[in-house]
Amino acid sequence: MHSPDDNQSALRLQLPDAAVTARVGGALAPLLKPGMVVALDGDLGAGKTTLVRALLRARGHCGPVKSPTYALVEIYVISRIYFYHFDFYRFNFPEEFLDAGLGEYFRDDAVCLVEWPQNAAGYMPAADLILHLRFAQRAREVDIVACSEEGRECLRALRSGWLPAAG
């Protein structure tokens, strides 16, 4: 399921189908703490929204989870924690992050899940975790990279709790 990796700040997981992508989101969900920023990087169709949908469902959200491509942000309040799901795909310039007033969402009582973070480079707060989703041969894979101590704690817990799918 994952490649052996001496780097304790990164983990690669194979995502042969949407169900495994959802399992990763479900495994990550309880590890995220308020104040964390999770950047989701990857091409269109790589599984970013699928992973976020599974993560929110695992945290207890029962309603619809849609891509925030047009709204820029979708808001979910789960157990007194705000989950903000951003999509900066349509930004033409990173300064649009400031123009839209999105900085106020990055707070200590919120988890921010950001698709297309590179489109707000230099303006968006630093990520604790970066999830690089990509197509790999006949499936997909994700590299999860920890960029802060909170991110490393999350990655350690994910690494110890991840069980490969029976095959």
ZIJOFEN-V330264 format. One record per pair of residues at least 12 apart in sequence whose C-alpha atoms are under 10 Angstrom apart, sorted by the first residue. I is the first residue (numbers start at 1). J is the second residue. Records with the same first field share a line. If there is no record, write none. Layout:
# ZIJOFEN-V330264
I: J, J
This chain:
# ZIJOFEN-V330264
1: 13, 14, 15, 16, 20, 141, 162, 163, 164, 165, 166
2: 14, 15, 141, 142, 143, 159, 162, 163, 164
7: 145
8: 145, 146, 152, 155, 156, 159
9: 129, 144, 145, 146, 147, 148, 149, 151, 152, 153, 154, 155, 156
10: 129, 130, 131, 143, 144, 145, 146, 147, 151, 152, 155, 156, 159
11: 131, 142, 143, 144, 145, 146, 155, 156, 158, 159
12: 131, 132, 133, 141, 142, 143, 144, 145
13: 133, 140, 141, 142, 143, 144, 162, 164
14: 133, 134, 135, 136, 139, 140, 141, 142, 143, 164
15: 46, 47, 133, 134, 135, 136, 138, 139, 140, 141, 142
16: 135, 136, 137, 138, 139, 140, 141
17: 47, 138, 139, 140, 141
18: 46, 47, 50, 51, 54, 139, 140
19: 50, 51, 54
20: 51, 140, 164, 165
21: 46, 47, 48, 50, 51, 52, 54, 55, 133, 140, 141, 142
22: 47, 49, 50, 51, 52, 53, 54, 55, 57, 58
23: 51, 54, 55, 58, 162, 163, 164, 165
24: 51, 52, 54, 55, 142, 158, 162, 163
25: 48, 49, 50, 51, 52, 53, 54, 55, 56, 57, 58, 59
26: 51, 52, 53, 54, 55, 56, 57, 58, 59
27: 54, 55, 58, 157, 158, 159, 161, 162, 163
28: 51, 52, 54, 55, 58, 59, 154, 155, 157, 158, 161, 162
29: 51, 52, 54, 55, 56, 57, 58, 59, 60, 154, 158
30: 55, 56, 58, 59, 154, 157, 158
31: 150, 151, 153, 154, 155, 156, 157, 158
32: 55, 59, 110, 111, 112, 128, 129, 150, 151, 153, 154
33: 81, 108, 109, 110, 111, 150, 151, 154
34: 80, 81, 82, 83, 106, 107, 108, 109, 110, 111, 112
35: 81, 82, 106, 107, 108, 109, 110, 111, 112, 128, 150
36: 83, 106, 107, 108, 109, 110, 111, 112, 113, 125, 126, 127, 128, 129, 148, 150, 151
37: 84, 106, 107, 110, 111, 112, 113, 114, 124, 125, 126, 127, 128, 129, 130, 150, 151
38: 85, 111, 112, 113, 114, 115, 117, 126, 127, 128, 129, 130, 131, 144, 145, 146, 147, 151
39: 86, 112, 113, 114, 115, 116, 117, 118, 126, 127, 128, 129, 130, 131, 132, 144, 145
40: 52, 86, 87, 113, 114, 115, 116, 117, 118, 127, 129, 130, 131, 132, 133, 142, 144
41: 114, 115, 116, 117, 118, 130, 131, 132, 133, 134, 142, 143
42: 115, 116, 117, 131, 132, 133, 134, 135, 142
43: 116, 132, 133, 134, 135
44: 89, 116, 133, 134
45: 133, 134, 135
46: 132, 133, 134, 135, 136, 139, 140, 141, 142
47: 133, 134, 135, 140, 141, 142
48: 67, 87, 113, 114, 115, 116, 131, 132, 133, 134, 142
49: 65, 66, 67, 68, 85, 87, 113, 114, 115
50: 65, 66, 67
51: 131, 133
52: 65, 66, 67, 85, 113, 114, 115
53: 65, 66, 67, 85
56: 76, 77, 78, 83, 85
57: 78
59: 78, 79, 81, 83
60: 77, 78, 79
61: 76, 77, 78, 79
63: 76
65: 85
66: 85
67: 85, 86, 87, 115
68: 84, 85, 86, 87, 88, 89, 114, 115
69: 85, 86, 87, 88, 89, 90, 91, 115, 116
70: 86, 87, 88, 89, 90
71: 86, 87, 88
72: 84, 85, 86, 87, 88, 89, 90, 91, 97, 100, 102, 114, 115
73: 85, 86, 87, 88, 102, 105, 112, 113, 114
74: 86, 87, 113
75: 105, 112
76: 110, 111
77: 110
80: 109, 110
81: 108, 109, 110, 111
82: 105, 106, 107, 108, 109, 110, 111, 112
83: 105, 106, 109, 110, 111, 112, 113
84: 105, 106, 110, 111, 112, 113, 114
85: 111, 112, 113, 114, 115
86: 102, 105, 112, 113, 114, 115, 116, 117
87: 113, 114, 115, 116, 117, 119
88: 114, 115, 116, 117, 118, 119, 120
89: 115, 116, 117, 118, 119, 120
90: 116, 119
91: 116, 117, 118, 119, 120
92: 119, 120
93: 119, 120, 121
94: 117, 118, 119, 120, 121, 122, 123, 124
95: 119, 120, 121, 122, 123, 124
96: 119, 120, 123
97: 119, 120, 121, 122, 123, 124
98: 120, 123, 124
102: 123, 124
103: 123, 124, 125
106: 124, 125
112: 125, 127
113: 127, 129, 130
114: 127, 130, 131
115: 131
117: 130
126: 147, 148
127: 145, 146, 147, 148, 151
128: 145, 146, 147, 148, 149, 150, 151, 152, 154
129: 144, 145, 146, 147, 148, 149, 150, 151, 152, 154, 155
130: 142, 143, 144, 145, 146, 147, 151
131: 143, 144, 145, 146
132: 144, 145
144: 158
